[in-house]
């Protein structure tokens, strides 16, 4: 693989035991789903199913769950022994170990992670769930109408879905104006009044330490759209340090990073095991392909079936012009996931360079027949 062997693969941050990783990924999936962060939830769930020797975790709950006074969502914890051997009997959850908030995320891999996402069922939660369904249906104005009274620091999930709906309306208006105005118009979503309103309101909550990780992500994303790049980087790093598996926050940061931002990535981000994924992605961004291959090769020991990791290795091999290796990887990816579109433009470029026009035509036909309106197809 680009001249590297297994011995040269190395992690930037040590990995904990597989049981802890499973628990974190399961918690993160439920948490991200509750906030309707589908891309982040997809990334987390893909990692989970790619792990080797996964085993089901069964819980029996005794006692009542403690309500989170800050987030309006409870997190409960079991005191079962955190080792890689999964016992067949159910783990009894000790109510005395319940935690009232999620903000103090355990970073050290020696710490236990035995939490389960939970929301208290009440009238506000019923309204929030309605808002979630409306958001899924892209009825963003209805979401804002339903959740306006709940969008406070006391209900972080409602706040995020409310402001995210406002953000989506701003994005939609920006797209509409591109078609209605001249092609030379420089107006973007960052000029929209909705984004100015989100920035102003969330900045007040930010000053009062009233934003959880996901709302920091929302605030940082708005700052980025408003071209306040340095502040956006700072806020998004805070979001990742509060919730390290918030993949969407990393994607927003990574698109702003340059080679001179190495200290921000290497020193400002806490040493959670997910940092390996961030660094491997950053290495591609700054054209250190061999370093990216090294980290991703090491990550495959924990996630041997991960298509994401395999795709990253293929991308890095393409960038350092190891086209034969990259071609084999992209062929394998298409065999394992025949409906994928990610990085198929790189695959098509290799086929063109190698003058493999028959395979190139077949790839174009497949992409067109599956979804002819996707940007990758065009």
TATANOR-V155628 format. One line per field, one symbol per residue. psi: psi as a letter, one per 40 degrees, with the letter a starting at -180 (. if undefined). A space follows every 10 residues. Layout:
psi = ???
This chain:
psi = gfeiiddehi idhiiaiddd dddddddddd ddddefgddd ddddddddee iifiiihhih hiiiihhhdd efiihihifi hgiehhidii hhhhdeeiie iedghhdhee iigfihhhhh hadddddddd ddddddefgd ddddddedee gieegddddd dddddddddd dddddddddd iidehehide eidddddddd dddddddefe hadddddddd dddddefgdd dddddddddd ddgefgdddd ddddeeiide edddddddhi fidedddddd dddddefgdd ddddddddde ddgdehdddd ddddddddde fgdddddddd ddddddgeei eheedddddd dddefgdddd dddddddddd geeiddd.
